[in-house]
Amino acid sequence: MRKTLHVGSGIVGTWHPLMPYICLMHCLLHAVRTILILQSVAMAAPLPRRTPESQGIRSQELRAVFAALHEIDAIHSCLIVRHGYVVAEAWWAPFEPHAPHKLYSLSKSFTSTAVGMAVAEGKLSLDDPVMAFFPDKVPESPSNHLKNMRVRDLLAMSTGHVSEDLSAFSFRAESNLVDDFLALPVKHKPGTHFLYNTPATYLCAAIVEKVTSESLVDYLGPRLFDPLGMGTPSWETCPQGIALGGYGLSVRTEDIAKLGQLYLQGGEWQGKRLLSRAWTRAATARQTSNGSHPESDWDQGYGYQFWRCRHGAYRGDGAFGQFCIVLPEQETVVAITSGTGRMQGVMNVLWEKLLPALRPAPLPENVREHEALSNDLQRLALPLPKGEDLPAMPKGDYHVDENPYGLEAVQFVENALQFTVHGDTHIVAYTHGAWHASQTGFGPTLIDRGLARAREPIAASAAWSEGTLTVKIWYVETPYALTLTCQWNGDDERQLTLSGEWNVAFGDRVLKPLAARLK
């Protein structure tokens, strides 16, 4: 039975006996959707903030922690969480809280988390043979060691490979990387020898993507990134489109801290279980022996893509000082990003300065010291190039001698260097006495590999001293800084020597000096 509804002289719709129930259902669905949205917003909120004293730490002692970190070249950010509350946070200018940072091997702990979630969903088991996931890629005559390699061996860095054979694997290869991994000789019985093995983490990513039919980012989205409020992070992929797994992820410093807090809380996040408690225990426990030096945090054992540390702690870490450090006994998480080669030095600061400062009970508030700490943290900045303000620079194109970097010409424009590389123009803008934020395509990949890349955020500053222009460029979403020097030969403005040095690098840090002449 259907009736037409009239309002005045206009027909506005029809009435049906089920309409009240349909309207009620729509209202309920809308209410449920609203609740889910509000719940998602609440779960995605930043970590709560509290004073250090309220969580058992003296502000004065935290000042000493950050002063010691400041002496290390070069910390980009540090966020300290106690009992689930952020008690101190700092970004060294030009680095900022909202910007993601390249994690390098700290990405491995996120890949491990994806494996743990897939295990909980019954999509795979740690005892599954690795070969079983890729039957079409197995070598014709696989060795018994390859046949016996399991998922847990990939996670624990105990695949049985040796470094000489593993060095033949290249992430830059255009071939199928899964094929390349399975073709590697396996000299030792899996599970018996530790060898740090980034290709093994890549295979973990490939397995998760295979069993879930999703990219690693898409799979972790509703399970990790969304609940923790990480947005949609970027993750570099191989030529086949598989996430690199062992590196390539970029997230913010607070996102790093949230991952550590999730593990500290046994996989729960604001009352919702995201990861099984059994997984958080197993992943952060000692699964493999990797040395015995009592003063090295790289000799305390290895879990499932987490390192064991001294003092009962564990961590995820990445090249040049990307850290997610968890101290379970003290209910503390420390997230750090940096561009340093002194990674053990960073950890020593935490053991020597922070660990003794963590007390079990709240302390009396100290407003004066807390304000002093806040002032210290707000003033933190990486050093600017030393020298005078910039004079007028020579006009015209300096043509560069043939070189392995593809750098063809340099031109000085107002407050900027203009580079021609492989026929493309790239500009680095700078200022004196401050960091100037901009974007450029003149980046680490371009110099290191001679390949074009997308424009990326930078901050640059320059200074003049005794006929030399020094330009410091921070690539503010990475660990990298490039210091360029342009030195003229005496009073002759027509001849120029270009030199460059990276703060950190996997290979040579110092670039070959290049001669350039004004055309």
ZIGIMO-V91860 format. One record per residue. N is the residue number from 0. PSI is psi as a letter, one per 30 degrees, with the letter a starting at -180 (none if undefined). Layout:
# ZIGIMO-V91860
n & psi
N & PSI
N & PSI
This chain:
# ZIGIMO-V91860
n & psi
0 & k
1 & k
2 & k
3 & k
4 & k
5 & k
6 & j
7 & b
8 & g
9 & k
10 & k
11 & f
12 & a
13 & l
14 & k
15 & k
16 & f
17 & f
18 & e
19 & e
20 & e
21 & e
22 & e
23 & e
24 & e
25 & e
26 & e
27 & e
28 & e
29 & e
30 & e
31 & e
32 & e
33 & e
34 & e
35 & e
36 & e
37 & e
38 & e
39 & e
40 & e
41 & e
42 & f
43 & g
44 & l
45 & l
46 & k
47 & l
48 & k
49 & l
50 & l
51 & e
52 & e
53 & f
54 & g
55 & g
56 & k
57 & k
58 & e
59 & e
60 & e
61 & e
62 & e
63 & e
64 & e
65 & e
66 & e
67 & e
68 & e
69 & f
70 & f
71 & k
72 & j
73 & k
74 & k
75 & e
76 & l
77 & k
78 & k
79 & k
80 & k
81 & k
82 & h
83 & g
84 & k
85 & k
86 & f
87 & k
88 & k
89 & k
90 & k
91 & j
92 & k
93 & g
94 & k
95 & l
96 & e
97 & f
98 & k
99 & l
100 & k
101 & k
102 & f
103 & b
104 & f
105 & f
106 & e
107 & e
108 & e
109 & e
110 & e
111 & e
112 & e
113 & e
114 & e
115 & e
116 & e
117 & e
118 & e
119 & f
120 & g
121 & g
122 & f
123 & l
124 & l
125 & f
126 & g
127 & k
128 & k
129 & e
130 & f
131 & f
132 & f
133 & i
134 & f
135 & f
136 & g
137 & k
138 & l
139 & e
140 & i
141 & k
142 & l
143 & e
144 & e
145 & e
146 & e
147 & f
148 & k
149 & l
150 & e
151 & f
152 & e
153 & e
154 & e
155 & g
156 & h
157 & h
158 & f
159 & f
160 & l
161 & l
162 & e
163 & e
164 & e
165 & e
166 & f
167 & f
168 & k
169 & k
170 & f
171 & f
172 & k
173 & f
174 & l
175 & j
176 & f
177 & e
178 & e
179 & e
180 & e
181 & f
182 & f
183 & k
184 & k
185 & j
186 & e
187 & l
188 & k
189 & k
190 & f
191 & f
192 & k
193 & k
194 & k
195 & k
196 & i
197 & e
198 & e
199 & e
200 & e
201 & e
202 & e
203 & e
204 & e
205 & e
206 & e
207 & e
208 & e
209 & e
210 & f
211 & f
212 & h
213 & l
214 & l
215 & e
216 & e
217 & e
218 & e
219 & f
220 & d
221 & f
222 & f
223 & e
224 & e
225 & e
226 & e
227 & f
228 & h
229 & f
230 & b
231 & j
232 & l
233 & k
234 & k
235 & k
236 & l
237 & l
238 & f
239 & g
240 & g
241 & k
242 & k
243 & f
244 & d
245 & f
246 & a
247 & f
248 & k
249 & k
250 & l
251 & l
252 & e
253 & e
254 & e
255 & e
256 & e
257 & e
258 & e
259 & e
260 & e
261 & e
262 & e
263 & e
264 & g
265 & g
266 & g
267 & k
268 & j
269 & h
270 & f
271 & k
272 & j
273 & f
274 & k
275 & k
276 & e
277 & e
278 & e
279 & e
280 & e
281 & e
282 & e
283 & g
284 & l
285 & j
286 & f
287 & k
288 & k
289 & g
290 & a
291 & g
292 & k
293 & f
294 & g
295 & k
296 & g
297 & g
298 & g
299 & g
300 & l
301 & k
302 & b
303 & i
304 & g
305 & k
306 & k
307 & k
308 & l
309 & l
310 & g
311 & g
312 & l
313 & l
314 & l
315 & k
316 & l
317 & l
318 & k
319 & g
320 & h
321 & j
322 & k
323 & j
324 & k
325 & k
326 & j
327 & e
328 & e
329 & g
330 & h
331 & k
332 & k
333 & k
334 & k
335 & k
336 & l
337 & l
338 & i
339 & l
340 & g
341 & i
342 & e
343 & e
344 & e
345 & e
346 & e
347 & e
348 & e
349 & e
350 & e
351 & e
352 & e
353 & e
354 & e
355 & f
356 & f
357 & j
358 & l
359 & f
360 & l
361 & l
362 & l
363 & k
364 & k
365 & j
366 & e
367 & e
368 & e
369 & e
370 & e
371 & e
372 & e
373 & e
374 & e
375 & e
376 & e
377 & f
378 & f
379 & k
380 & l
381 & k
382 & k
383 & l
384 & k
385 & k
386 & a
387 & l
388 & l
389 & k
390 & l
391 & k
392 & l
393 & k
394 & l
395 & l
396 & k
397 & j
398 & k
399 & k
400 & l
401 & k
402 & l
403 & f
404 & f
405 & g
406 & k
407 & e
408 & l
409 & k
410 & k
411 & j
412 & l
413 & j
414 & h
415 & l
416 & k
417 & j
418 & k
419 & j
420 & j
421 & h
422 & f
423 & k
424 & k
425 & k
426 & k
427 & j
428 & k
429 & l
430 & l
431 & k
432 & g
433 & l
434 & k
435 & j
436 & k
437 & a
438 & l
439 & l
440 & g
441 & i
442 & a
443 & e
444 & e
445 & e
446 & e
447 & e
448 & f
449 & g
450 & k
451 & l
452 & l
453 & l
454 & k
455 & l
456 & k
457 & l
458 & k
459 & k
460 & l
461 & l
462 & l
463 & k
464 & j
465 & h
466 & g
467 & k
468 & k
469 & k
470 & k
471 & k
472 & j
473 & k
474 & j
475 & g
476 & g
477 & l
478 & f
479 & k
480 & k
481 & k
482 & j
483 & k
484 & k
485 & j
486 & k
487 & k
488 & j
489 & b
490 & f
491 & j
492 & f
493 & f
494 & k
495 & k
496 & k
497 & k
498 & l
499 & k
500 & k
501 & k
502 & e
503 & l
504 & l
505 & f
506 & b
507 & k
508 & e
509 & k
510 & l
511 & k
512 & k
513 & k
514 & k
515 & k
516 & k
517 & k
518 & none
